[in-house]
Amino acid sequence: MVRLLFLGDIVGKPGRRVVKECLPALIEELRLDLVVANGENAAGGFGLTLEVAEELFGAGIDVITMGNHTWKNPEITKVFACYEQVLRPANYPPETSGAGFGFFRARNGYQVGILNLLGQVYIDPPLSCPFQTGQELLKYMKEKTPFLLVDFHAEATSEKVAFANYVAGLASTVVGTHTHITTADERILPGGTGYITDVGMCGPVNSVLGIKTELAVKKFVTKLPVRFAVASGETELNGLFVEWDAEGRTVLVERVKRVKG
């Protein structure tokens, strides 16, 4: 049995703060074997740095996945060189720095395979087909361990749902990230694959996806470029808790939410 928590996109300093405040208690309360989080917005809202990666690992996160903002901070190449537990989408070209999947030892000794993918609908840059890439890699990873998690970072809900069903029975759990809004469709698909369309985010509550509301509104109203900044105030942690049986099938899937002033 493996008990895993996946945390939604961590947005800037407020997101990191709520993770540091809430995660230690969650690890104990849920008796977690592994904690995974999407960190593509963790450094100032865009990208990831060495200092921020170290901060997140120090908070109790074991593996960090990324997305379409992977390259927003040029320090990411140094992050990949220092930390094999930071993953970028696997459907980038083979020449791209970093790794798209990896195997990590959980606290209970089991080996967990984690795969990061980027969708294609309404999202840049255009990459290799995540369906074909994902299925091929999951088949390979399944030979190493039955415990397989996929972070499918995509815009379109239909693409996320379609992918999860495409690999149902192959992946243990597929979590959707990127839109920062928690969906209420957590469930177990045929074959024992856990699923949620979007885990949500760890960041400011009174915001637009973690960004200061007035800045996001200004961009929509004026259609002009606006320099975004991370919002402040009350924060929330959103995640998905799953339990896998000895065969890697999801037997429990629950949303997790914590709010801090």
N, C-alpha and C positions, 0 to 999 in steps of 0.2 A: 504494500500500500504506500502511495506517495501523496502527500498533502502539499499543494502548491498554491501560492498567491501571485496573481499577475496584477500589477498596478498600471492604471492608465497613464497616458502621456503626462509626464511631470513638467510643469510650466514654470520656469524661472525660479527665483529665490523663494517666493511663497510656496510653490509646489514642493521644493526641497525641504522647506521648513515643516510643512504638514507631514511629510513622510518621516522626517526625523522624530517628530513628536508622537506619531501614532504607530509606526511600524514595530518598534521593540515589543510593545504590548500585544500587537496582533500576532507576532511570531510565537509568543508564549501562549496566548489564548487559543489560537487555531492549531498549535503544535505543528508549525510549518517545517517542511523538509527543504523547501526551495522558494526563493522570492525572485521574481522576474519583473522588470519594469521597462516601459518605453521611455527613453531619455532623449529623444531628438529635439525637445524644446527645453531641456533642463538648464542650459546656460543662457540666461538672459532672454529666454523665450525662443531662441534659435540655435540649434546645434549643441555640441558637447565639448567640454575642455577637459584636460587632465585633472585640474583642481576639482571640477564638479564631479567627474567620474569617481575620484577618490572619496569625495564627500558622500556620494550615494552608496558606494560600497561600505563605507564606514557606518552608514545608517542601517545596514542589514540586507541591502539588495545584493543578490548573488550574480545576476546576469542582466545586462542592459541591451535592449533592442533599439533599433533606429527606424528611419523612414525617409520621406522625401526631403527632410531638412538635414539629412546626414552631413552634407558638405557645407552647411551655412557657416561653420566655424573652421578655419583652416587648420586648427590644432587637432582635428579629428584623426589625421594620419599618425600623429604621435600617440593618440589614445589607442588606436588599433595596434601600434607597435608594442605598447606597454601592457595592454589588457586583452587577452584572448576572449574574455568574458563580455566583451562589447561586440555586438553583431550588427552588420548593415544588411539591407535586403539582398538576398541570395541571387536575385535575377538581374543584378548589375553584371556587366561584362567580366569575364574571368580575370582580366588585367587590373581590375579595380582593387585598390588596397582594402584590407580588412577581409573578414570571413562572413559568409551569410548563414552559416549554421555551425553548431558545435555540440559537444557532449560534456556534460557537467555533473559532478558528483553531488548528490543531495546529502543532507545531513544524516539520513538513515542509511547511507551507503549505496543506494541505487543510482544508476547512471541515467541521466535525463538528456534527451536530444532536443535541442531548441532550434527552430528554423524561423528566419525573418524574411518576409516577402513584401514587395510593393505592388499595389494594384495598377491597372492601366486606364481605368475610366475616369475622366476629369482630373487627371493627376500627371505631373511632370517630375522627372523626365520619362519618356517612353522607354520601357525596358523589355526584356524577354518575357514571354508569356508566363505569368505566375502559376497558371494551372499546370502546364507541362513541366516547368522547372520544379514546382512544389511536389508534384506526384513522383517524379524521378528521384528527387532527394529524399523524400519520405520513405520510399521503398528501400533505398540504400541505408538510411538511418535505422529502419525497422530491423535490419539484420544485426544491428549493434545493441539495440534496446527496444523494449515495447513501449517505453514512456516517451512520448513525443508531443511537444507543444509547438504551435505555429502562431506567430504574431503576423497577421495579415493586415498590413497598413494600407488602407484604401479609402477612397471617397464614397463610392457608390455602395449602398446597402445591398443592392441586388448582386453585385460582384462578390461581396463578402459571403452572402448566403449561398450563392452558387458554388464558390470555392469550397466552403465547408462541406457541402453535400458531395462534391467531387472527390474529396478525400475522406469521407465518412468511413469509419472502420479501419482507416490507415493511421490517421493522427489521433492522439489521445484527446486533445483539445485544440480548437481553433479560436483565437480571440481576435476581434477586430479592433483596430486603433485608428487614429488620425482625426476623427471628427470632434473629439473632446466631449461629446454628449452621450451620457450613459443610456443605452437602450434596455428595454424591459423584456427581452426575448431570450434570456439564458435558458438553455435546454440541453438535453442529451439526444443526439441524432442516432439514427439506426447504425448499428455497429459499435456503439459505445463512445462516440465522439462528442465531447462537450463543446458548447458553442455559445457565443454572444456576439452580436453585430458590432457593438462598440462598448469598450470597458469604461469610457469616459476619461476624465483627467484628474490629476492631482494639482490643484491650483486655486486661484481666487474665485470665490463664489459670485461676487458682483462684478461680472466682466462679460466680455464676448469671447468665449473660448480661451479665457485667461488674459486677454488683452484689455486695456482700459476701454470702457464702453464708449466714451466720447470719441476716441480715435477711430474705432471700428465703424461707428455710426457716420462719422465725417467722411470716411472712405466710400461708404455706400451712397451717401447723399451727393457728394461732390464729384465722384468718379475720378478724383485726383489721387496721386501717390501720397500716402501718409506714412510717417515713420511710427511704427507700432512700439508700444511700451507695455510691459507686464503690469497688470492691475495690482492693487493692494487690498488690505482688509481681511475679512473672514475667509478662511480657506477650507477646502474639502479634499478628502482622499477617496478615490474611487478605485475599486479593484474587483477581481473575480477570484473566488476561492474554489478550488476543485480538489476532489479526491479521486485517485486512480486505483483500480484493483491490481492484482499481481500480473494480469495480462495487459495492463496499460489502458483498460477501458475506464471511462469516466463513470463514477457511481454517484457523485454528488457535485452539483454546480450551484454556487450561490454568489449573488452580488454582495460586495462589502463597501460600506460607506461610513466615513468618519468626518465630522465637522469640527473645526477649531476656530475660535475667535481671533 
